[in-house]
Amino acid sequence: FIQTSSKMADSDETAQDAGPTPPQMLTLPDGTSLPALADGEYDVIILGTGLKECIISGILSVDGKKVLHMDRNDYYGGESASVNLNQLFEKFKAGTPPSALGSSRDYNIDLQPKFLMANGKLVKMLVLTGVNKYLEFKQVDGSYVLKDGKINKVPATDTEALSTPLVGFFEKRRLRSFVMYVQDYEVDKPTTHKGYDLNKLTAKELFDKFGLEKGTIDFIGHALALYDSDFYLSQPALELVDRCKLYGESLARYGKSPYLYPLYGLGELPQAFARLAAVYGGTYMLNKPIDRVVYNEQGAACGVVSVGEDGKPAFARCKQIVGDPTYFRDRCAAKAKVVRCIAVLSHPITPGNEASSQIILPQNQIGRPNDVYVFCVSGSHCAAPDGKYVALVSSVTTRADLAENLARSANEELKDGLKLLGKVDACFYDWYEVLEPMADGRADATFISKSCVPPPSFGMALLS
């Protein structure tokens, strides 16, 4: 929505010299005047410091746009922030954490955790912008999937692939043929298509071409392509192939696992892009409540009213506004709900006792409309003190009674994942609506992002 140049200057360079002296008073479209907020005039105002918003802020600042970035909270990350133990207990009004859980500052608990695909677009974006220099990453140790009531490791090596119980002996040959087709497929090389038009052929029809069994299809669609339901089976097969290729390329990049996770939690990602924006002159304001978004006579966003340094209303003018959906609920529609449980444990949750892992419970294996995801990290990723683990169980749901009896509803929706946790030291239930903008923002210069939902990988989220 904003034309940016293709060149990306080195992020170590200093920002350009400040422009003219900011105006002291600004006139709103209704004729009233308010003191200028910060510099007063900006190209773009961004509301919320979630990852999507911070990426946009960083890239636009590098391109020379004048950006004001605001958040009602006193921390970065928005709805997907990383919090310490005290903040977690405060969020759920649970009092003071027990001393047995260890120091609060040793926890970095992600409210909406996602792994990064090692060869995914987000990793490439981190390298392109130079933001990777602010971050440290480590591989995720294990990935598991449920089949026939048993938790099985997703194969990461040739040896594991030969011995895995996920696929029968004769089925392995058919699976290998499918995997080889995916690896060789290139959109621009018709000779690799084998006569299949993946824009017309559905995912189910492609599976049928290779004679794959239902259990194998579940494994591919949910553990490799990371779809959270079987809706994809009726869609063109091209996206399925793209997702499987991304999984394979990410696995091949470092071996052992296709997933990466930042030390100290995902909250480091938006902060890193915020640093990039600040280097190039972006202005950040945390703990700034937004009184209202101002629209001109044509119905286009032209600024925001917030609170100035003196505690009184102040106005910042802009050409466009970007924001997360919690700032624009009247312009968004609720598409679904996500229910989740955040737990602190004293033990790993996988058969291999990995320090970091994910377990995918495909919908067909547990009799639900959507998959259940179980995510676990520990001190190996600086997410918890030594000997402690942080787990999150989540799924999309359509239940209408979450607000009335959250604990009971969450237990019923997540029971298959919760029983994998074993004994917990502390746990909290939560839910939120998945919000999507009702318009693309071009008409009113208001560009709204979508809520974060499963699958548990940024790579697949960016693909779709």
Secondary structure in CASP SS format (residue, H / E / C, confidence):
PFRMAT SS
TARGET T0000
AUTHOR 0000-0000-0000
METHOD secondary structure of the structure
MODEL  1
F C 1.00
I C 1.00
Q C 1.00
T C 1.00
S C 1.00
S C 1.00
K C 1.00
M C 1.00
A C 1.00
D C 1.00
S C 1.00
D C 1.00
E C 1.00
T C 1.00
A C 1.00
Q C 1.00
D C 1.00
A C 1.00
G C 1.00
P C 1.00
T C 1.00
P C 1.00
P C 1.00
Q C 1.00
M E 1.00
L E 1.00
T E 1.00
L C 1.00
P C 1.00
D C 1.00
G C 1.00
T C 1.00
S E 1.00
L E 1.00
P E 1.00
A E 1.00
L E 1.00
A E 1.00
D E 1.00
G E 1.00
E E 1.00
Y C 1.00
D C 1.00
V E 1.00
I E 1.00
I E 1.00
L E 1.00
G C 1.00
T C 1.00
G C 1.00
L H 1.00
K H 1.00
E H 1.00
C H 1.00
I H 1.00
I H 1.00
S H 1.00
G H 1.00
I H 1.00
L H 1.00
S H 1.00
V H 1.00
D C 1.00
G C 1.00
K C 1.00
K C 1.00
V E 1.00
L E 1.00
H E 1.00
M E 1.00
D C 1.00
R C 1.00
N C 1.00
D C 1.00
Y C 1.00
Y C 1.00
G C 1.00
G H 1.00
E H 1.00
S H 1.00
A C 1.00
S E 1.00
V E 1.00
N C 1.00
L H 1.00
N H 1.00
Q H 1.00
L H 1.00
F H 1.00
E H 1.00
K H 1.00
F C 1.00
K C 1.00
A C 1.00
G C 1.00
T C 1.00
P C 1.00
P C 1.00
S H 1.00
A H 1.00
L H 1.00
G C 1.00
S C 1.00
S H 1.00
R H 1.00
D H 1.00
Y C 1.00
N C 1.00
I E 1.00
D E 1.00
L C 1.00
Q C 1.00
P C 1.00
K C 1.00
F E 1.00
L E 1.00
M E 1.00
A C 1.00
N C 1.00
G C 1.00
K H 1.00
L H 1.00
V H 1.00
K H 1.00
M H 1.00
L H 1.00
V H 1.00
L H 1.00
T H 1.00
G C 1.00
V H 1.00
N H 1.00
K H 1.00
Y H 1.00
L C 1.00
E C 1.00
F E 1.00
K E 1.00
Q E 1.00
V C 1.00
D C 1.00
G E 1.00
S E 1.00
Y E 1.00
V E 1.00
L E 1.00
K E 1.00
D C 1.00
G C 1.00
K E 1.00
I E 1.00
N E 1.00
K E 1.00
V C 1.00
P C 1.00
A C 1.00
T C 1.00
D H 1.00
T H 1.00
E H 1.00
A H 1.00
L H 1.00
S H 1.00
T C 1.00
P C 1.00
L C 1.00
V C 1.00
G C 1.00
F H 1.00
F H 1.00
E H 1.00
K H 1.00
R H 1.00
R H 1.00
L H 1.00
R H 1.00
S H 1.00
F H 1.00
V H 1.00
M H 1.00
Y H 1.00
V H 1.00
Q H 1.00
D H 1.00
Y C 1.00
E C 1.00
V C 1.00
D C 1.00
K C 1.00
P H 1.00
T H 1.00
T H 1.00
H C 1.00
K C 1.00
G C 1.00
Y C 1.00
D C 1.00
L C 1.00
N C 1.00
K C 1.00
L C 1.00
T E 1.00
A H 1.00
K H 1.00
E H 1.00
L H 1.00
F H 1.00
D H 1.00
K H 1.00
F C 1.00
G C 1.00
L C 1.00
E C 1.00
K H 1.00
G H 1.00
T H 1.00
I H 1.00
D H 1.00
F H 1.00
I H 1.00
G H 1.00
H H 1.00
A H 1.00
L H 1.00
A C 1.00
L C 1.00
Y C 1.00
D C 1.00
S C 1.00
D H 1.00
F H 1.00
Y H 1.00
L H 1.00
S H 1.00
Q C 1.00
P E 1.00
A C 1.00
L H 1.00
E H 1.00
L H 1.00
V H 1.00
D H 1.00
R H 1.00
C H 1.00
K H 1.00
L H 1.00
Y H 1.00
G H 1.00
E H 1.00
S H 1.00
L H 1.00
A H 1.00
R H 1.00
Y H 1.00
G C 1.00
K C 1.00
S C 1.00
P C 1.00
Y E 1.00
L E 1.00
Y E 1.00
P E 1.00
L C 1.00
Y C 1.00
G C 1.00
L C 1.00
G C 1.00
E H 1.00
L H 1.00
P H 1.00
Q H 1.00
A H 1.00
F H 1.00
A H 1.00
R H 1.00
L H 1.00
A H 1.00
A H 1.00
V H 1.00
Y C 1.00
G C 1.00
G C 1.00
T E 1.00
Y E 1.00
M E 1.00
L C 1.00
N C 1.00
K C 1.00
P C 1.00
I C 1.00
D C 1.00
R E 1.00
V E 1.00
V E 1.00
Y E 1.00
N C 1.00
E C 1.00
Q C 1.00
G C 1.00
A C 1.00
A E 1.00
C E 1.00
G E 1.00
V E 1.00
V E 1.00
S E 1.00
V E 1.00
G C 1.00
E C 1.00
D C 1.00
G C 1.00
K C 1.00
P E 1.00
A E 1.00
F E 1.00
A E 1.00
R E 1.00
C C 1.00
K C 1.00
Q E 1.00
I E 1.00
V E 1.00
G E 1.00
D C 1.00
P H 1.00
T H 1.00
Y H 1.00
F C 1.00
R H 1.00
D H 1.00
R H 1.00
C E 1.00
A E 1.00
A E 1.00
K E 1.00
A E 1.00
K E 1.00
V E 1.00
V E 1.00
R E 1.00
C E 1.00
I E 1.00
A E 1.00
V E 1.00
L E 1.00
S C 1.00
H C 1.00
P C 1.00
I C 1.00
T C 1.00
P C 1.00
G C 1.00
N C 1.00
E C 1.00
A C 1.00
S C 1.00
S E 1.00
Q E 1.00
I E 1.00
I E 1.00
L E 1.00
P C 1.00
Q H 1.00
N H 1.00
Q H 1.00
I H 1.00
G C 1.00
R C 1.00
P C 1.00
N C 1.00
D C 1.00
V E 1.00
Y E 1.00
V E 1.00
F E 1.00
C E 1.00
V E 1.00
S E 1.00
G H 1.00
S H 1.00
H H 1.00
C C 1.00
A C 1.00
A C 1.00
P C 1.00
D C 1.00
G C 1.00
K C 1.00
Y E 1.00
V E 1.00
A E 1.00
L E 1.00
V E 1.00
S E 1.00
S E 1.00
V E 1.00
T E 1.00
T C 1.00
R C 1.00
A C 1.00
D C 1.00
L C 1.00
A C 1.00
E C 1.00
N C 1.00
L H 1.00
A H 1.00
R H 1.00
S H 1.00
A H 1.00
N H 1.00
E H 1.00
E H 1.00
L H 1.00
K H 1.00
D H 1.00
G H 1.00
L H 1.00
K C 1.00
L C 1.00
L C 1.00
G C 1.00
K C 1.00
V C 1.00
D C 1.00
A E 1.00
C E 1.00
F E 1.00
Y E 1.00
D E 1.00
W E 1.00
Y E 1.00
E E 1.00
V E 1.00
L E 1.00
E E 1.00
P E 1.00
M C 1.00
A C 1.00
D C 1.00
G C 1.00
R C 1.00
A C 1.00
D C 1.00
A C 1.00
T E 1.00
F E 1.00
I E 1.00
S C 1.00
K C 1.00
S C 1.00
C C 1.00
V C 1.00
P C 1.00
P C 1.00
P C 1.00
S E 1.00
F H 1.00
G H 1.00
M H 1.00
A H 1.00
L H 1.00
L H 1.00
S C 1.00
END
